[in-house]
Amino acid sequence: MNKRQKTLSIVMLIVFWISCLYVPWNLTEGSGHRDTVQHSPIFKPPSGGSWKKREISSSVKHTWGALVFSYALLFVILADDKTKDD
């Protein structure tokens, strides 16, 4: 792993942790009630209210998938070219 890849890894780790601090939660109150979305950290679900179900929104999976794909692609792009002569 070269210096550019290490820097990329640190930056993407920071971006991932920031994305964990503002996660959309789907809150369901039950039959006849409307659903709502609130944002809070992944390690602290929203509290209060009479919600019967709290779950992380599926958009988080898409966001994290895009982060992983972007990281992998940039990691390959930033790899040292072993065929060039010094």
N, CA, C and O atoms as a GROMACS GRO file, in nm:
protein
  344
    1MET      N    1   0.086  -0.116   0.000
    1MET     CA    2   0.000   0.000   0.000
    1MET      C    3   0.091   0.123   0.000
    1MET      O    4   0.177   0.139   0.087
    2ASN      N    5   0.071   0.209  -0.099
    2ASN     CA    6   0.154   0.329  -0.107
    2ASN      C    7   0.091   0.444  -0.026
    2ASN      O    8  -0.016   0.429   0.033
    3LYS      N    9   0.160   0.558  -0.026
    3LYS     CA   10   0.116   0.671   0.057
    3LYS      C   11  -0.020   0.725   0.012
    3LYS      O   12  -0.103   0.762   0.096
    4ARG      N   13  -0.044   0.730  -0.118
    4ARG     CA   14  -0.173   0.780  -0.168
    4ARG      C   15  -0.288   0.689  -0.126
    4ARG      O   16  -0.396   0.736  -0.092
    5GLN      N   17  -0.264   0.559  -0.129
    5GLN     CA   18  -0.368   0.464  -0.088
    5GLN      C   19  -0.394   0.472   0.063
    5GLN      O   20  -0.508   0.459   0.107
    6LYS      N   21  -0.289   0.494   0.141
    6LYS     CA   22  -0.307   0.511   0.286
    6LYS      C   23  -0.388   0.637   0.315
    6LYS      O   24  -0.476   0.635   0.401
    7THR      N   25  -0.357   0.746   0.244
    7THR     CA   26  -0.433   0.870   0.262
    7THR      C   27  -0.579   0.849   0.223
    7THR      O   28  -0.670   0.893   0.294
    8LEU      N   29  -0.602   0.781   0.111
    8LEU     CA   30  -0.739   0.750   0.067
    8LEU      C   31  -0.812   0.669   0.173
    8LEU      O   32  -0.928   0.695   0.202
    9SER      N   33  -0.744   0.570   0.230
    9SER     CA   34  -0.806   0.485   0.333
    9SER      C   35  -0.847   0.566   0.455
    9SER      O   36  -0.956   0.547   0.509
   10ILE      N   37  -0.762   0.658   0.497
   10ILE     CA   38  -0.794   0.742   0.613
   10ILE      C   39  -0.911   0.834   0.581
   10ILE      O   40  -1.002   0.848   0.663
   11VAL      N   41  -0.910   0.895   0.464
   11VAL     CA   42  -1.019   0.986   0.426
   11VAL      C   43  -1.151   0.910   0.416
   11VAL      O   44  -1.253   0.958   0.465
   12MET      N   45  -1.151   0.793   0.355
   12MET     CA   46  -1.275   0.716   0.341
   12MET      C   47  -1.325   0.665   0.476
   12MET      O   48  -1.446   0.656   0.498
   13LEU      N   49  -1.234   0.633   0.566
   13LEU     CA   50  -1.274   0.592   0.700
   13LEU      C   51  -1.342   0.708   0.773
   13LEU      O   52  -1.442   0.688   0.842
   14ILE      N   53  -1.288   0.828   0.758
   14ILE     CA   54  -1.350   0.947   0.818
   14ILE      C   55  -1.488   0.972   0.757
   14ILE      O   56  -1.584   1.001   0.830
   15VAL      N   57  -1.498   0.960   0.626
   15VAL     CA   58  -1.628   0.980   0.559
   15VAL      C   59  -1.729   0.876   0.607
   15VAL      O   60  -1.846   0.909   0.630
   16PHE      N   61  -1.685   0.751   0.622
   16PHE     CA   62  -1.774   0.646   0.671
   16PHE      C   63  -1.825   0.679   0.812
   16PHE      O   64  -1.944   0.668   0.838
   17TRP      N   65  -1.736   0.719   0.901
   17TRP     CA   66  -1.778   0.750   1.038
   17TRP      C   67  -1.870   0.872   1.042
   17TRP      O   68  -1.961   0.877   1.124
   18ILE      N   69  -1.847   0.969   0.955
   18ILE     CA   70  -1.939   1.083   0.948
   18ILE      C   71  -2.076   1.035   0.900
   18ILE      O   72  -2.179   1.082   0.950
   19SER      N   73  -2.077   0.942   0.805
   19SER     CA   74  -2.207   0.890   0.757
   19SER      C   75  -2.279   0.812   0.867
   19SER      O   76  -2.402   0.800   0.863
   20CYS      N   77  -2.206   0.759   0.964
   20CYS     CA   78  -2.268   0.687   1.076
   20CYS      C   79  -2.330   0.781   1.178
   20CYS      O   80  -2.411   0.738   1.260
   21LEU      N   81  -2.294   0.908   1.173
   21LEU     CA   82  -2.347   1.005   1.269
   21LEU      C   83  -2.479   1.066   1.225
   21LEU      O   84  -2.548   1.128   1.306
   22TYR      N   85  -2.515   1.049   1.100
   22TYR     CA   86  -2.638   1.110   1.048
   22TYR      C   87  -2.712   1.007   0.962
   22TYR      O   88  -2.716   1.018   0.839
   23VAL      N   89  -2.769   0.908   1.029
   23VAL     CA   90  -2.835   0.796   0.961
   23VAL      C   91  -2.987   0.817   0.963
   23VAL      O   92  -3.043   0.848   1.068
   24PRO      N   93  -3.056   0.798   0.848
   24PRO     CA   94  -3.202   0.807   0.848
   24PRO      C   95  -3.264   0.680   0.908
   24PRO      O   96  -3.230   0.568   0.868
   25TRP      N   97  -3.353   0.699   1.001
   25TRP     CA   98  -3.426   0.587   1.065
   25TRP      C   99  -3.571   0.592   1.022
   25TRP      O  100  -3.634   0.698   1.030
   26ASN      N  101  -3.625   0.478   0.977
   26ASN     CA  102  -3.768   0.466   0.947
   26ASN      C  103  -3.840   0.430   1.077
   26ASN      O  104  -3.808   0.330   1.141
   27LEU      N  105  -3.937   0.512   1.113
   27LEU     CA  106  -4.012   0.490   1.236
   27LEU      C  107  -4.157   0.462   1.200
   27LEU      O  108  -4.220   0.539   1.128
   28THR      N  109  -4.210   0.350   1.250
   28THR     CA  110  -4.347   0.310   1.222
   28THR      C  111  -4.425   0.310   1.352
   28THR      O  112  -4.385   0.247   1.450
   29GLU      N  113  -4.536   0.382   1.353
   29GLU     CA  114  -4.618   0.392   1.474
   29GLU      C  115  -4.720   0.280   1.488
   29GLU      O  116  -4.767   0.254   1.598
   30GLY      N  117  -4.754   0.215   1.382
   30GLY     CA  118  -4.853   0.109   1.387
   30GLY      C  119  -4.961   0.132   1.283
   30GLY      O  120  -4.951   0.222   1.200
   31SER      N  121  -5.066   0.048   1.288
   31SER     CA  122  -5.172   0.058   1.188
   31SER      C  123  -5.250   0.189   1.204
   31SER      O  124  -5.281   0.231   1.315
   32GLY      N  125  -5.280   0.250   1.092
   32GLY     CA  126  -5.357   0.374   1.092
   32GLY      C  127  -5.274   0.497   1.123
   32GLY      O  128  -5.328   0.607   1.127
   33HIS      N  129  -5.146   0.481   1.145
   33HIS     CA  130  -5.061   0.595   1.175
   33HIS      C  131  -4.960   0.613   1.062
   33HIS      O  132  -4.929   0.519   0.989
   34ARG      N  133  -4.912   0.732   1.050
   34ARG     CA  134  -4.816   0.758   0.943
   34ARG      C  135  -4.675   0.720   0.986
   34ARG      O  136  -4.641   0.723   1.105
   35ASP      N  137  -4.595   0.685   0.887
   35ASP     CA  138  -4.454   0.656   0.911
   35ASP      C  139  -4.376   0.787   0.904
   35ASP      O  140  -4.420   0.883   0.840
   36THR      N  141  -4.264   0.790   0.968
   36THR     CA  142  -4.181   0.910   0.966
   36THR      C  143  -4.035   0.870   0.959
   36THR      O  144  -3.999   0.755   0.986
   37VAL      N  145  -3.951   0.964   0.922
   37VAL     CA  146  -3.807   0.941   0.915
   37VAL      C  147  -3.740   1.044   1.003
   37VAL      O  148  -3.768   1.164   0.994
   38GLN      N  149  -3.651   0.997   1.089
   38GLN     CA  150  -3.570   1.086   1.171
   38GLN      C  151  -3.425   1.048   1.153
   38GLN      O  152  -3.392   0.933   1.122
   39HIS      N  153  -3.338   1.145   1.172
   39HIS     CA  154  -3.194   1.121   1.159
   39HIS      C  155  -3.130   1.123   1.296
   39HIS      O  156  -3.157   1.210   1.379
   40SER      N  157  -3.044   1.025   1.319
   40SER     CA  158  -2.966   1.019   1.442
   40SER      C  159  -2.849   0.924   1.419
   40SER      O  160  -2.846   0.854   1.318
   41PRO      N  161  -2.753   0.920   1.512
   41PRO     CA  162  -2.639   0.830   1.494
   41PRO      C  163  -2.683   0.684   1.489
   41PRO      O  164  -2.786   0.647   1.544
   42ILE      N  165  -2.603   0.602   1.423
   42ILE     CA  166  -2.637   0.461   1.406
   42ILE      C  167  -2.636   0.388   1.540
   42ILE      O  168  -2.709   0.290   1.557
   43PHE      N  169  -2.556   0.433   1.633
   43PHE     CA  170  -2.545   0.366   1.762
   43PHE      C  171  -2.645   0.418   1.865
   43PHE      O  172  -2.646   0.372   1.979
   44LYS      N  173  -2.729   0.516   1.825
   44LYS     CA  174  -2.829   0.570   1.917
   44LYS      C  175  -2.960   0.595   1.840
   44LYS      O  176  -2.980   0.704   1.787
   45PRO      N  177  -3.048   0.495   1.834
   45PRO     CA  178  -3.175   0.512   1.762
   45PRO      C  179  -3.257   0.626   1.823
   45PRO      O  180  -3.244   0.656   1.942
   46PRO      N  181  -3.342   0.689   1.742
   46PRO     CA  182  -3.426   0.796   1.795
   46PRO      C  183  -3.515   0.745   1.908
   46PRO      O  184  -3.566   0.633   1.903
   47SER      N  185  -3.533   0.826   2.008
   47SER     CA  186  -3.618   0.785   2.120
   47SER      C  187  -3.738   0.877   2.128
   47SER      O  188  -3.746   0.978   2.058
   48GLY      N  189  -3.832   0.840   2.212
   48GLY     CA  190  -3.954   0.919   2.226
   48GLY      C  191  -4.060   0.874   2.128
   48GLY      O  192  -4.029   0.806   2.030
   49GLY      N  193  -4.181   0.911   2.154
   49GLY     CA  194  -4.290   0.873   2.065
   49GLY      C  195  -4.336   0.731   2.089
   49GLY      O  196  -4.283   0.660   2.174
   50SER      N  197  -4.436   0.692   2.014
   50SER     CA  198  -4.495   0.559   2.032
   50SER      C  199  -4.462   0.466   1.916
   50SER      O  200  -4.546   0.384   1.877
   51TRP      N  201  -4.344   0.476   1.861
   51TRP     CA  202  -4.309   0.396   1.745
   51TRP      C  203  -4.296   0.249   1.782
   51TRP      O  204  -4.225   0.213   1.876
   52LYS      N  205  -4.365   0.167   1.705
   52LYS     CA  206  -4.359   0.023   1.729
   52LYS      C  207  -4.236  -0.038   1.664
   52LYS      O  208  -4.186  -0.141   1.710
   53LYS      N  209  -4.187   0.025   1.558
   53LYS     CA  210  -4.074  -0.032   1.487
   53LYS      C  211  -3.976   0.079   1.451
   53LYS      O  212  -4.016   0.184   1.399
   54ARG      N  213  -3.848   0.056   1.478
   54ARG     CA  214  -3.740   0.146   1.437
   54ARG      C  215  -3.641   0.064   1.357
   54ARG      O  216  -3.589  -0.037   1.404
   55GLU      N  217  -3.616   0.109   1.236
   55GLU     CA  218  -3.517   0.040   1.154
   55GLU      C  219  -3.443   0.141   1.069
   55GLU      O  220  -3.495   0.246   1.034
   56ILE      N  221  -3.320   0.106   1.038
   56ILE     CA  222  -3.237   0.193   0.954
   56ILE      C  223  -3.292   0.190   0.812
   56ILE      O  224  -3.326   0.084   0.760
   57SER      N  225  -3.299   0.307   0.751
   57SER     CA  226  -3.351   0.318   0.615
   57SER      C  227  -3.263   0.240   0.517
   57SER      O  228  -3.142   0.230   0.536
   58SER      N  229  -3.324   0.186   0.413
   58SER     CA  230  -3.248   0.110   0.313
   58SER      C  231  -3.153   0.200   0.234
   58SER      O  232  -3.061   0.150   0.170
   59SER      N  233  -3.175   0.331   0.237
   59SER     CA  234  -3.086   0.421   0.164
   59SER      C  235  -2.944   0.419   0.222
   59SER      O  236  -2.849   0.453   0.154
   60VAL      N  237  -2.931   0.379   0.350
   60VAL     CA  238  -2.799   0.369   0.411
   60VAL      C  239  -2.717   0.261   0.341
   60VAL      O  240  -2.597   0.279   0.319
   61LYS      N  241  -2.780   0.151   0.307
   61LYS     CA  242  -2.710   0.043   0.235
   61LYS      C  243  -2.659   0.093   0.101
   61LYS      O  244  -2.548   0.060   0.060
   62HIS      N  245  -2.739   0.172   0.033
   62HIS     CA  246  -2.698   0.226  -0.097
   62HIS      C  247  -2.582   0.324  -0.080
   62HIS      O  248  -2.487   0.323  -0.159
   63THR      N  249  -2.589   0.407   0.021
   63THR     CA  250  -2.482   0.503   0.047
   63THR      C  251  -2.352   0.431   0.079
   63THR      O  252  -2.247   0.464   0.024
   64TRP      N  253  -2.358   0.333   0.168
   64TRP     CA  254  -2.238   0.260   0.206
   64TRP      C  255  -2.186   0.176   0.089
   64TRP      O  256  -2.064   0.161   0.074
   65GLY      N  257  -2.275   0.123   0.008
   65GLY     CA  258  -2.232   0.049  -0.111
   65GLY      C  259  -2.157   0.141  -0.208
   65GLY      O  260  -2.055   0.101  -0.265
   66ALA      N  261  -2.208   0.262  -0.226
   66ALA     CA  262  -2.140   0.359  -0.313
   66ALA      C  263  -2.004   0.397  -0.256
   66ALA      O  264  -1.908   0.415  -0.331
   67LEU      N  265  -1.995   0.410  -0.124
   67LEU     CA  266  -1.866   0.441  -0.061
   67LEU      C  267  -1.766   0.328  -0.083
   67LEU      O  268  -1.650   0.353  -0.116
   68VAL      N  269  -1.810   0.204  -0.065
   68VAL     CA  270  -1.721   0.090  -0.083
   68VAL      C  271  -1.676   0.079  -0.229
   68VAL      O  272  -1.558   0.057  -0.257
   69PHE      N  273  -1.770   0.095  -0.322
   69PHE     CA  274  -1.736   0.089  -0.464
   69PHE      C  275  -1.637   0.200  -0.501
   69PHE      O  276  -1.539   0.175  -0.571
   70SER      N  277  -1.664   0.322  -0.455
   70SER     CA  278  -1.576   0.434  -0.484
   70SER      C  279  -1.437   0.412  -0.425
   70SER      O  280  -1.336   0.439  -0.490
   71TYR      N  281  -1.433   0.362  -0.302
   71TYR     CA  282  -1.305   0.335  -0.238
   71TYR      C  283  -1.226   0.231  -0.317
   71TYR      O  284  -1.107   0.250  -0.343
   72ALA      N  285  -1.289   0.122  -0.354
   72ALA     CA  286  -1.220   0.016  -0.427
   72ALA      C  287  -1.168   0.067  -0.561
   72ALA      O  288  -1.055   0.036  -0.600
   73LEU      N  289  -1.249   0.143  -0.632
   73LEU     CA  290  -1.208   0.196  -0.761
   73LEU      C  291  -1.091   0.292  -0.746
   73LEU      O  292  -0.993   0.282  -0.820
   74LEU      N  293  -1.099   0.385  -0.652
   74LEU     CA  294  -0.990   0.480  -0.629
   74LEU      C  295  -0.864   0.409  -0.579
   74LEU      O  296  -0.753   0.449  -0.614
   75PHE      N  297  -0.881   0.304  -0.499
   75PHE     CA  298  -0.767   0.229  -0.448
   75PHE      C  299  -0.688   0.167  -0.564
   75PHE      O  300  -0.565   0.169  -0.565
   76VAL      N  301  -0.761   0.112  -0.661
   76VAL     CA  302  -0.696   0.053  -0.778
   76VAL      C  303  -0.631   0.161  -0.865
   76VAL      O  304  -0.520   0.143  -0.914
   77ILE      N  305  -0.700   0.271  -0.884
   77ILE     CA  306  -0.646   0.380  -0.966
   77ILE      C  307  -0.518   0.437  -0.905
   77ILE      O  308  -0.425   0.472  -0.978
   78LEU      N  309  -0.512   0.446  -0.773
   78LEU     CA  310  -0.397   0.505  -0.706
   78LEU      C  311  -0.282   0.407  -0.682
   78LEU      O  312  -0.180   0.444  -0.624
   79ALA      N  313  -0.298   0.284  -0.727
   79ALA     CA  314  -0.192   0.184  -0.710
   79ALA      C  315  -0.070   0.224  -0.793
   79ALA      O  316  -0.082   0.285  -0.899
   80ASP      N  317   0.048   0.189  -0.742
   80ASP     CA  318   0.171   0.216  -0.816
   80ASP      C  319   0.175   0.129  -0.941
   80ASP      O  320   0.135   0.013  -0.940
   81ASP      N  321   0.223   0.188  -1.047
   81ASP     CA  322   0.238   0.113  -1.172
   81ASP      C  323   0.370   0.036  -1.165
   81ASP      O  324   0.477   0.095  -1.167
   82LYS      N  325   0.362  -0.095  -1.157
   82LYS     CA  326   0.479  -0.181  -1.142
   82LYS      C  327   0.558  -0.196  -1.272
   82LYS      O  328   0.672  -0.243  -1.269
   83THR      N  329   0.499  -0.158  -1.386
   83THR     CA  330   0.566  -0.179  -1.514
   83THR      C  331   0.654  -0.063  -1.553
   83THR      O  332   0.735  -0.078  -1.645
   84LYS      N  333   0.643   0.052  -1.489
   84LYS     CA  334   0.725   0.166  -1.531
   84LYS      C  335   0.867   0.152  -1.478
   84LYS      O  336   0.889   0.099  -1.368
   85ASP      N  337   0.962   0.198  -1.555
   85ASP     CA  338   1.103   0.188  -1.518
   85ASP      C  339   1.145   0.316  -1.446
   85ASP      O  340   1.108   0.426  -1.487
   86ASP      N  341   1.223   0.300  -1.340
   86ASP     CA  342   1.271   0.416  -1.265
   86ASP      C  343   1.410   0.455  -1.311
   86ASP      O  344   1.467   0.550  -1.259
   0.00000   0.00000   0.00000
